[in-house]
């Protein structure tokens, strides 16, 4: 996924099936203009998710996101630069 549009698309796909979805950041490392973020997707599979019926079970998936340009986030939560994330 790339940039804010990619993150929005992922949220649009997952949120209906995981309405309590959260993406807690576990760790972030920066060197120069490169950033690596380790995060998790957590929530409960409460509704249909990409064709899979709801299970009511918790979901906890780890992942990483990297970018070649540091993104500046405003107080509205919008990214002011496009990242490779």
C-alpha positions as CSV (number, residue, x, y, z in Angstrom):
1,X,0.0,0.0,0.0
2,X,1.3,3.5,-0.8
3,X,0.8,6.7,1.0
4,X,-2.3,8.0,2.8
5,X,-4.6,6.7,0.0
6,X,-3.3,3.2,0.5
7,X,-3.9,3.4,4.3
8,X,-7.4,4.7,3.7
9,X,-8.1,1.9,1.2
10,X,-6.9,-0.8,3.7
11,X,-9.0,0.8,6.5
12,X,-12.1,0.9,4.1
13,X,-11.7,-2.9,3.4
14,X,-11.0,-4.0,7.0
15,X,-13.1,-1.7,9.1
16,X,-16.6,-3.2,8.2
17,X,-15.5,-6.6,9.4
18,X,-13.4,-5.3,12.4
19,X,-15.3,-2.3,13.7
20,X,-13.1,-2.0,16.8
21,X,-9.9,-2.1,14.7
22,X,-6.9,-0.3,16.1
23,X,-3.3,0.0,14.7
24,X,-1.0,0.4,17.8
25,X,2.6,1.3,17.0
26,X,5.0,-1.1,18.7
27,X,8.2,0.6,17.7
28,X,9.6,3.2,15.3
29,X,13.2,3.7,14.1
30,X,14.4,6.6,12.1
31,X,17.7,7.3,10.4
32,X,18.1,10.3,8.2
33,X,14.9,10.5,6.1
34,X,14.2,6.7,6.4
35,X,11.6,5.4,8.9
36,X,10.6,1.9,9.8
37,X,7.5,1.4,12.0
38,X,6.5,-1.9,13.6
39,X,2.8,-2.0,14.3
40,X,-0.1,-4.4,15.0
41,X,-3.7,-4.6,13.7
42,X,-5.9,-5.6,16.6
43,X,-9.7,-5.9,16.9
44,X,-12.6,-8.4,16.8
45,X,-13.9,-10.2,13.7
46,X,-17.6,-9.0,14.3
47,X,-18.9,-8.9,10.7
48,X,-18.3,-10.3,7.3
49,X,-14.6,-9.7,6.3
50,X,-13.8,-10.1,2.6
51,X,-16.3,-13.0,2.3
52,X,-15.5,-14.6,5.6
53,X,-18.4,-14.8,8.1
54,X,-17.9,-13.2,11.5
55,X,-16.3,-15.4,14.1
56,X,-16.4,-13.1,17.1
57,X,-12.7,-14.0,17.7
58,X,-9.9,-11.5,18.4
59,X,-7.5,-10.6,15.6
60,X,-3.9,-9.6,16.3
61,X,-1.6,-9.3,13.3
62,X,1.9,-7.8,13.3
63,X,3.5,-5.9,10.5
64,X,6.0,-3.3,9.4
65,X,5.8,-0.1,7.3
66,X,8.7,1.7,5.9
67,X,9.1,5.1,4.2
68,X,11.8,6.9,2.3
69,X,10.5,10.4,3.3
70,X,9.6,11.4,6.8
71,X,5.9,12.3,6.9
72,X,4.7,15.2,9.0
73,X,1.4,14.6,10.6
74,X,-0.8,17.5,11.5
75,X,-3.2,17.7,14.5
76,X,-6.0,16.6,12.2
77,X,-4.2,13.2,11.6
78,X,-3.5,14.0,7.9
79,X,-0.2,13.3,6.3
80,X,1.4,16.3,4.6
81,X,3.8,14.3,2.4
82,X,3.4,11.2,0.4
83,X,5.3,8.2,1.7
84,X,6.1,4.8,0.3
85,X,4.2,3.2,3.1
